[in-house]
Amino acid sequence: MPSPMTAAQLSALYDAGNQWAEDDDFFLAFVNRRPNRRVLDLGCGTGRMTLAVAADGHAVIGIDPNPDSIAAAGRKPGAESVTWINGTSAAIPHDAMFDVAIMTAHVAQAINDDGDWSRTLADIHRALVPGGSLVFDSRDPAARAWEHWTPAETRRVHTLPDGSMVESWMESTVETDGLVALTEHRMLNGSTEETEISVLAFRGEEQLRQDLERAGFTVDHLYGGWRGQDVGSGQGELIVIAHKPA
């Protein structure tokens, strides 16, 4: 059944529920360690981070598999300074080389197939210059974040720019092999409820280290929080900084 929400409304709802936060500060600060860098934002969504990186003077390519997200990003102020591509890591231009690749907002977990994950890391490794960095975040499975994805804890009401009101909430189901199915429920202006299901991969610290090493990366740091906390400190994050050896 088609969604009663337009693509623009869905993108606006995503933006309303995902405002600039501490994680964005972390990624932008990392990119800004050096000026005029060539940056790949893989899984860029509606472009919040991509546009901030471009505004700070870096050359950015934003790639996302959702064409509606890319279209929404392309309508935002400053979008003309970014190259937007609809696709996965397979769409990274073969003649492009990057100093930094970022995957923000836990987008690494949306790559839930192990084969696709391996190919993604290989594609990023190929596209980085020697010494280039890969930075991404993933939720620590030990923190069991999915236990808080309940209607009681996630119910929100947002008013969109077009005046529409959307009520949303989430619930989760633990599957096998570290996978969690996340169901998002939405009601537009009190209309019939619609749902969208996504499957997220929860990879632990050791698995991430092994996957990166197999792809040819060297892991520099793996933090448990946005202020450099240790893994298991209660922040629930696995924040990876790795590089392609020179």
Beta strands, then each sheet from edge to edge (+ up, - down):
strand 1: 38-42
strand 2: 59-64
strand 3: 82-86
strand 4: 98-103
strand 5: 128-139
strand 6: 156-159
strand 7: 165-174
strand 8: 179-188
strand 9: 194-201
strand 10: 218-223
strand 11: 237-243
sheet 1: 3+ 2+ 1+ 4+ 5+ 11- 10+
sheet 2: 6+ 7- 8+ 9-
end
